[in-house]
Amino acid sequence: MSPLEFHARDLTRRAFLARTTTGIGSLALGSLLHPQLFGAVEGSAEPGERWRGVVNPLHHPAKIKRVIYLYQAGGPSHLETFDYKPKLAAMHGQGMPESFTKGQQIAQLQGKELKCQGPQFEFQRYGKSGQEICSLFPHIGSVADEVCIVRSMFTEQINHDPAHTFMNTGSIIPGRPSVGSWLTYGLGAETEELPGFVVLMSAGKGGQMQPVASRQWHSGFLPSRFQGVKFQSKGDPVLYIKNPAGVTRADQQQIVDVVNQLNRVQHDAVHDPEVLARISQYEMAFRMQASVPGLMDVAQEPADVLESYGAQPGDGSFASNCLLARRLAERGVRFIQLYHRDWDHHDDVGHVKFKAAEVDQPTAALIRDLKERGMFDETLIIWGGEFGRTPMAQGKGRDHHIKGFSVMLAGGGIKGGVTYGATDELGYAAVENPVSVHDLHATMLHLFGIDHTRLTYRYQGRNFRLTDVHGEPVSGILA
């Protein structure tokens, strides 16, 4: 009898299971901790090759090439921007009817007497379409016929960070890919000199400053090459974009080449697609050293363009970031997200006037600029935050509100001069054509020529998508 036959004869069932499942368990644990090590991963194109996207060909003809998302972080009040409620004005100071609020989720007004607070500013009708917009926003009013106001948005998360996470990733669970990451994964970028997904940040005055975490533009379980890149609005646009003193561009090229040779050796040994992503990002960073400084220098723009935006070079303002967004769009960036913070108005909702002064003119200027350059019809512009504010007073302010709020859209594939959906007479809940966050995401993907149910990524044994198992394109706002 051979040693192998002897060993097999004496191996008990219990011993066999114990010894063999150890190996299987290790493989299973490894696949959970680092699933990309087991098999080829979509998104791991060879270095030097521009990523063309997995949706190729498109599911249907596209209407747009890019998104500029003017994200008003903190929760703009729909009642002081795009949703006028005369009944709420008439009930100012009276008790909020319990029929609206009983059993509803409230952030910071639990156990408080709920009183109606009417709109703090007048509204006017603008344009041939007669869209009703707060008088604090006359510049946006001047392009009313180009924009669509959705008054029936609703969301699921009532506190800032999880609400940002839901609006950006379609999930309340941190760690999922952001919208910009899904788009660059699905479609790629039109540039080899810049990231496909860029984030800009600005702040002003007149509201509470809430943090915005970098995970809001993270790639999640998608390959890291699809993560958003934050550009600084002041100083060096990207950390370490300049070479150290005494290091020439030729020296830097040599360093990058040597590092990537070592990375290729590692990839040949471990076959980890993230090593390929690291190589491509080194190469991208090297190209950015030449392309980014000129891109960020808005002083190159004509004086009349700077004046139209209300931008001052180097001031890091929302106005300057809107101008930078147009410059990024011209250079092929797919998803451009501008966070303008401190829209959180618990103390005094009247401070919306400060935010309006910061965002009104540059928002309208961006729309006009894109139109003049022939880019408006291939760009989707979104203006809005993570939720709205309550029709009930919180002192002189308003609390967080998820049942009904407004966003504004404009550009390719969107009907201009349209007000879509409605909240009830007090602005509490979306009652006509409600639009969920998943619906907004599905609409965005639809405009890019993507069926939102078919853009998926397999991870931990299931196919994930931006819209999870929800969402439909909002046909009523599509041109």
N, C-alpha and C positions, 0 to 999 in steps of 0.2 A: 504494500500500500504506500502510495506516495505521500510526502508530508502534507501536500495540499488536500488530498483525499482524507487523510487522518484529521486535519484541522476542520474540514467541512463536516465530518461525521460527528465530531465532538462539540461543534458550535451549537449552543442552545438557541432556541427562538429568542429568548430574552437578550442574550448576548448579541445575536445578529442585529436585532432592532436597535440596541444601544449603540453599536459600533457604526452602523450604516447611517442612522439618522443624524449622527453628529455631523457628518459631511453635508447632508442635505440641509440641516439647520443652519450651518455656516453659510451655505449658498443663499438661503432665504434671507438670513440676516444681512448679508452683504448686499443683496439686491434692494433691500429696504433702505439701508444706509446710503448706498451709492448706486442707484439703479442704472446709471449710464454706463457702468462697467460691463454690463451683460448685454452685448449686442450693439449694433449700430444705432446711433441716435440721430433723429432728424434735427437739422440745425447745425450739424458738425461738418460744414463744408471745409474743403482743403484751404489752408492759408493762401492768401493771394487771390482767391476767387471771391467775387462779390456774391453775397447771399441773395438768391433770386426768389426765395419764398417757397412754401410748400403748396400754396394755392396757385398752381401753374399748370393749365390755364385757369383763368378766373371762372367762378361758377356762373356768372352772368355779367353783362357789360357794366363796367364801373362808371360812376358819375364823377368821382373825385380821385385825387392823387395824395391828398394830405389832410391832416387835421391841425388846427390851431385851437387849443383848448384854453380859454381864458377863465381859469378856475378861481372863483372868489371864495377863498377859504375862510370859514367861520360861520357861514350860514346867512346869506343876504335875506332880508325880510322881503317877501313877495308883496307885502302890503305897502311898502315904501318904494317899490320898483316897478312891477309890471301887473299888479292885480288889485285894482281899485274896488273897494267895497263900500258903497254908500250906506247900506244897512248897518254895517259895523260903525261907520261914522255917526249915524243917528243914535246908536246904542252906547256911545262912548261913556264910560263910567258906570254903566249898569252891570248887573250880574250876568255872567256868561250862562246862557241856558244849559242846564244839566244834560239835556237831551244830546248836546254836542259832545260833552266831555266825559260822561259817566263811563267808567270802565276803560278809558283810553290811557295810553302811555303818556306820561308827562315827565319832563326832565327835572326841573328844579322848583316847580310850583306845587309839589305834593303838599297836601294839607293846608294850602293857602286859599283865601277867598279869591275866586276867579272873576275878574271884572273885564269887560270889553275895553279895548283900546283902539280907537279909530285911527285911520291913516293919518300920519303926522304931516303930510305934505299934499298939495294939490296934484291932480292928474290933468293931463291935457290930451287931446286927440291930435295925432301927427300924420302927415302924409296923405296921399289920396286914399289910402286904405283906412284912415281914421283910427289907427291903433292907439289904444289908451295906455299912456306911459307916464310915470311920475315926472313932474315938471323939473325935478333935479337933473334929468337926463335929456336936455334939449338936443345935444349932438346925436345921441342914439335916436332921438325922435326925428332928426333930419334924415335918417336912413331907414325910417320905419317901413317903407315899402320894399326894402331889401331883406327884412328879417322876419322870422317866424317866432312868435312868443308862445311857448307851451305853458299853460297855467295849471296843468293837472298832473304835475310830477308828484310821486310819492316814493318814500324809501323805507328801510327797515330798521335803521340804527339811529338812536336819538342822542348819542354822544359823539363828540367830534372825531376822535381817532378811528373808532370802528365805522363811522359814517363815511369818512374819507376812504377807508379800506374797501367798503362796499361799493362806493361810487367808482373807485379806480380799478378794482379787480373783479367785481361781480360776486364777491364772497365776503362774509363777515369773518372768515378765518384768515389771519395774517399768513403771508408766505405764498399766496397764489400770484400768478403773473399779472402784471398791470395791463391796461388796455393797450398802451403803446408797445409793450413787449409782444403781446399777441399780434398786433398789426405788423411789426417788423419781422416776426417769425413767419407770419402768413404771406407777406408780400415782399419783404426785403426793403431796401432803401434805394433811392435814385442817386446816391452819392457814394464815392469811395473815400472822400476826404473828411467826412464828418460822420458822427453816429446817426443812426436812423431815428433815434428817439432822444430828444433834448429837453431838459427842464430848466426853467428860469424862475427866480424867486424875487418878490418885491414886497414891501410893506409901506404903510403910510401912517395915518393917525386917526383917532376917533373911534377906536374899538379895542377889545381885549386881544392880545397877541397869543394865538394858540400855536403850539408846535406842529410842524408838518414833517413826519418821519420819512427818511429816505426809502423805507420799504414801500412807500406809495408808488414808486416808479421802479420797483425791483422786478426781475425776470422770473422770480419764483422757481418752479421746477423746470422751466424752459432753460436752454443753454444760456450761460451768462452773457454771451455776445449780444443778447437782445435787451439787456438792462438799459434803462434810461441813464443818461449822463447829465449831471447837473453842471451848468455853466454859471460861474459867479457873475453877478451883475456889476460888481466893483472890483478893481484890482485885476490880477491875472484871471482871465475867464475860467481857466482850468488849472488846478494846482500843479506846479512843477512843469508848466507848459514851456517855460524858457530853459535853455541849457545853462548849466552852471558856468561861472566865469572861466574862460580859458578852454571851454569845450566847444568845438566847431560842429556844424551840422554833419560833416563827414565823419568826425569822431563818434557822434551819436549814432549814425547809420551803422558804423562798425560794431558798436556795442549791441545794438538791436539784432544785427545779423548773428553775432556770437551767441547771445542769449537764446535766440530762436533755434539755432543749431542744437543747443543743449536741450531745448524743449522738444525738438523732433526726436532726439535720442530717447528721451523719456517716453514720448508717445509710442515709439516703436517697441518699447519694453512693456508698457502697461496698457496701451490701446485705450486710454481714457480720452473721450472726445473733448473734455474740458481743457486738455492740453492744447488741442487745436484752437479752441476759443482763445486761450491765452496768447498763442502765437499771433492770431489775427488781431487781437487787441493791442499787442505791442506794435504791430505794423500800422494800425489805425492811429495810435498815439503819435507815432513818428510823423505821419502825414498831417495830423492835426497841428503839430508844432509850426508847420508852414501856413496852414489854411485858417486857423482860428484867430490869431491876432488881427489880421486884416478884416475878417468877418465882424468882429466885435467892435471895431472902431466906427461907430455911427457918425463921428465927426466928418467922415467922408461924404455923408449925405448932403444934398443941397439945403440951403437955409430954409427954403419954403417947405420942404418935407419935414425938417425938424420942427418947424413952427406948427405945421398941421397936426403933428402928434402931441405937441407940447413937451418935446423931449429935450433934455440937456445932456450932451455926451458925458458918460461916466457917472451919472447921478444914481444909477441903479433903480430908477423908478419904473412903475408899471408902463408909463408912456415910452420910455426907452426900450423896455422889454418887448412892447408891441412892435416897435420898429425893428428890433433884432429878430422877432418872429418872422417878419416879412423877409428879412435878409436870409434867415435860415431856410425858409420855404423856397426862395429862389435857388438855393444851392442844393436842393433835393432831400432835405430832412423830411421824414415821413410823418412824425408825430411830435408836435411842439406844444409843450404844456407850460403855461404861465400861472404860477401861484401868486395871487395877491392876497395878503393876509389881513388880519384884524377886522373881519366883518362880524365879529361876535359882539352883539349889542344887548347884553343883559342890563347894563346900567342906564343907557339912554339911547333909544332907537333913533332919536333925532340926529345922532352923529352919523347917520347914513349920508348926510349932506357932505361930510368930509370925504367919504369913500366915493361918492358920486363925482366930486370935483377931481378925484385922482383917476377915475376909469372912464368917464363919459367921453371926453374928447378923444383919447387915444383909441378907444374901441371903434368909434365911428371913423376915425382917420385910417385905421387898418382896413376896414371894409372898403373905403373909397380908394385907398392905395392899391389894394388887390384888384379892384375893378379897373383902374387906370392901366395896370400892367397886364391885364388879360389873365389874371390868376384866380379871380373870384369864383368863376364857375368850376374850377377844379380843386377848390379848397372848401372844407367844412369848418366853420367857426362855431364854437360852442361857448356860451357865457352862462355861468351858474356856479353854485356851490354844492355842499354836501347835503343840506336840508334848508328849510325856511325858518320862519319865526312865528310864534303863537299870536293869534288875534287877542289873547288875554294879556293884560299888563303884568309886567314884573317890575314894580316901581314905575320908572319912566322908560324901562326897556321892554324887551320881549324875550321869552325863553325859546329853547330849541323846539323845532316842530317838524314832524315827518309825514303827516297825513296829506299835506297839500302844499306845493310851492311851485316856483316858476323857473324856467330856463329859457334862454334865447338861442336860436340857431340861425345861421345864414350861410349862403354859399351854394356850391354845386348840389343839384338834386333836391334842394329845399325850396318850398313855396315861399315867396316873399310877400310881405303885407298881410300875413295870416296870423290870427290869434286862435290857438287850438286848445280845446278842452276848457274846463272851468272848475273852480272850487265852489262850495256852497255860498250862501249869501253873507256869511260871516268870515269866509276865507279859511275855514277850518280843515275841510277834507275835500279831496278831488272827487267830484261827483259826475262829471261829464268827460268821457273819453280819458279815463285814468291812464297814465304812462308810468311804468315802473322803470327802475334803473336797468333791468335786463332788456326792456323794450328799447331804451335809449342806446344801449350797446348793440343790440341786434340791428337797429336802424343805421348806426355808424358803419357796421360791417357790410350791410346791404349796399350802402353807397359806394363802398370800395369794390363791389362785385363779389362779395363773399356771402355765402349762405352760412349764417351763424351756427347752424346745427352741424356743419361739416368741417369747421375749423377746430380740430381736436388735437390733443397730445396725450399719448398713453403714459400713465404714471401710476405706480403702485397697483397695477392690475386693472385699471379702468381708464376709459377715455374721458379726459377733462376738456371742458370748453369754457370760454369766457362767460357765456350766459347760463351755464350749468344745465338745467332741464327746463328753463323758462324762456320767455321773451319772444316777441314778434316785432318785425319792422313796423313803424307807425306810418301806415300808408296815407293817412290824412294830411301829413305834412310834406309828402314827397311830390316833387314837381313831375 
